[in-house]
Amino acid sequence: MMILNKKTLNKIKDYNVAIAKIYCPEDKGDMKDSIHGEVIGNTIIVGTDIEYGPMVEFGTDTMINAHGEHNPKNPVTEWAAKTKRGDSGTPQQMPFLRPAAYIVQKTINKMLPKKMVMEVSIIMK
């Protein structure tokens, strides 16, 4: 596998962060502002360290509270109710990192030679 130079990888990372910020649901902008990226080897890692990031990205229908019960009150449903992005009480997914990674990966695949492999990973820290 050929490794791209650091400058190119950083440009791709910045592109991925920019796309994720476009797709990021926004209330006060805290999660959007927290999206960041880093390059490790030939891997670009983009994510957010906001506590509720995974709930927004993956939904809350499988999330449970400390007592093992489904917790219907959470930031995702409250945000959805305020912004009309979803119905109040609907623990739907509102992905922003996965669509960005998909778009970036498709773009990279069109630009790079077929023998070259580029991995775009998503991590929520």
Buried (B, 14 or more C-beta within 10 A) or exposed (E): EEEBEEEEBBEBBEBBBEBBBEBBBBBEEEBBEBBBBBBEEBBBBBBBEBEBBBBBBBBBEEBEEEEEEEEEEBBBBBBBBEEEBBEEEBBBBBBBBBBBBBBBBEBBEEEBEEEBEBEBEBEBE
